[in-house]
Amino acid sequence: MSNHYETVFIMTPVLSDEQMKEAVAKFRKILTDNGSEIVHEDNWGLRKLAYPIQKKTTGFYYLIEFKAPGSLIAKLEIEYKRDERVMRFLTMSLDKHAIAYSEKRRRLAQGAADNKKSEITA
């Protein structure tokens, strides 16, 4: 049985764009190789941290929403802990309300993006 999850990880800000993409690809591969279905991804980019972590005040945030068996979460989080590029991570199980909220948020964001495109082309 598959559950719905959302994982956010924060990578060290000293990475190049290429290194960051490589790290994201690694975690996507872990998910897909273990039978999960990626529902949505969002690169939040470089953001200020609420408090310093490893003497750093910023980090690259990345979110992946996916469906997977519960046994995969432990495997994914072990990989986060082993990767020195990851400063922090959080994986949450989403209930039906959180899934509905997530879908609504994506639709609103897509609508805003579509409106912006039509303004630019007009």
N, C-alpha and C positions, 0 to 999 in steps of 0.2 A: 504494500500500500504506500502511496505517495502522499507526503504532506507538503504544504506550501511554506517556504522559508524566505527570509530576507537576510542577506549578510552584508555588512559594511566593514571595509577594512581601511586603515590609514597607513599609507606608506611614507617612508622617510622623504623629506623634501630635497635631499641631495641627489636624487635619481634624475637621470636625463629622461627626456620624453620616451626615448626608445626603451630604456630600462623599465620604466613604469608600464609601458604597453606589454613588455615581455612578462612582467610579474602578473598582470591581469590575465594574459593568455594562459599562464601556468595554472591559475586557479580556475579559470573557465574549463580548461582541459580536465582537471581533476573532477569537476562536477560532471561534465559530459561523458567522460570515460567510465564513470560509476553509475550511469543510467539516469542522470537527472535531466530535466528539461528546463532550460533557461527561459524565463517568462519575460524578464525586462532587465536592462542594465542602465546604469547612469553614472557617468564620470562627473563627480562634483568638483573636481579640480583641486587646486591648491587653496587651502583654507587655514585660517588662524585657529590654533588649538585653544581650548578653554584654559589649559594649564600646560606648562612645558613637559614634554616627554623626551627622555634621553637628551636633555638640554636643547631641544628643538621647539620652536614656537609655532611652526606651520607643518602641514602634512598634506599629502595627496589623498583625497577621499574617493572611494569607489564603492558603488552599491550594485549587488546582483540579487535579483528576485528569481527564485527557482522552485521547481517541484522535485522532490527526491525522497527516497526512503530515509527514515530517521537514523539508520545506522551509518549513513554517509557523513553526518554532521561531525562526529568525533574524528573521522579521517581528515575532513577538511580543516578542522581547527588544529589538528596536530601539524598539518602542513603550514598553517599560518605561524605557529609557534617556532617551527624550524627555519622559517625564512627571515633572515635578518633585515630584509627590506620592510617588513610589516611591523609597525610600532604598536598598533592596537587593532582589535577586531571585535565584532559583535554579530552573532547569528541569532535570529529570532524566528520562532514558529508563528505563522500568521493564521489567525482565526478568520471566519467568513467575513466579519466586519472589517478587519484590516485589509483583506483581499479586495473587498468592495471599495474601500477608501483608496487603496493603491490604484485600482483601475480608474476611478473617478479622477484622481490627481493626474494620471497620465492623459486622460481624455481632455482635461482642462488645459494641460500644458500643450498638447497637440493643437487644440483649438486656438490658443494664443499664438503658437508658431505659425499656423495657417493664416491667421489675421495679419500677422506681421509681414508675411510673404505677399499677401494681396495688397497691403499698403505700399510696399516697396515697388511692386510691378504697376501700380495704378498711376 
